[in-house]
Amino acid sequence: MPSKYETLAITTSYWKPGENYLRRITDSIKSKIKDGDIVTISEKAISTAFGNLIDEENVRAGAFAQFLARYWMRYVWGYILGPLCHLKKRNIHHLRTYPEKEGSTHKQVALRCAGFLQALMHWSEGGIDGSNLPYSYVSLPLKNTHQIAQKIRDHIESKLRKDVIVMVVDTDKTYSIRGFHFTPRPKPIEGIHSFGGFFAYVLGKSFRMKQRATPIAVAGAKIEVDEALEIADVANRSRGFGVGRTVWDMAEKFGVSLTGVSWEMLDKVEHKPIVIVRPSALKKGKT
């Protein structure tokens, strides 16, 4: 079935902390944008540009964080929840061999920044993410995403004179059943329910519910939840996963340890933090 949307993924260099993300966005899309387009932007890229990061190398893990890394991840996720949630064999292997030292400090950050139920997730606890980041850095979810989306939309209108919709998107999934949408990820758009931490993830994955990327904020128009989910998902598929879906994939790509990836390595890889989404010509022809 043909998609209702056309997508254009915009390739840029890697966004580092302190990046002028507003200028990078307008410079990247100025020759490609049209009125009515939906400009979707990766939350991770914005969060990194803001320097909204934690270096887990400087974190001291407590006893409970060590327990989560040594037992909860390796045995509960590795042998029970991983298979129950239909995780790929390679990811189950990563869980069964979860690193104790790095894993403990990561779980300490998750407990401190996201809370108990989120720390019980296998990864991306509360939107905390280490993929496509160097060394021991992880990014935190944005706190004022709606204001940021509006600021981006206003900047595009001011600099490019284009009337667009801006959507900030996270790769963490939203699950849907009979018009009810929920996610373990905190602070999605209105109409998507966030609750339960790892319980929500296990429920959605184990029952193979429809899953799509999560829209975090929308500026420029009111979009129905199901349509916003569809837009977020087509954008996410067009964007790809950069260096890899997980820190293991990233380390494997560069042939280094889990904390051995550098800023210079990331600079050499193609990144697509922006995806322009617009209604397809097929849909326009029917209206």
Secondary structure, DSSP 8 states (H G I E B T S, - for coil): ---SEEEEEEEE----TT--HHHHHHHHHTTT--TT-EEEEEHHHHHHHTT-EEEGGG----HHHHHIIIIIIIIIIIIIIHHHTT--HHHHHHHHT--HHHHHHHHHHHHHHT-HHHHTSSSSGGG-B-TT--TTEEE---SSHHHHHHHHHHHHHHHH----EEEEEEEEEEEEETTEEEESSSS--TTSEE--THHHHHHHHHTT-EEEEEEEEEESS---HHHHHHHHHHHHHHH--TT-SSHHHHHHHHTS-TT---HHHHHTS-EEEEEEEEE-HHHHHH-
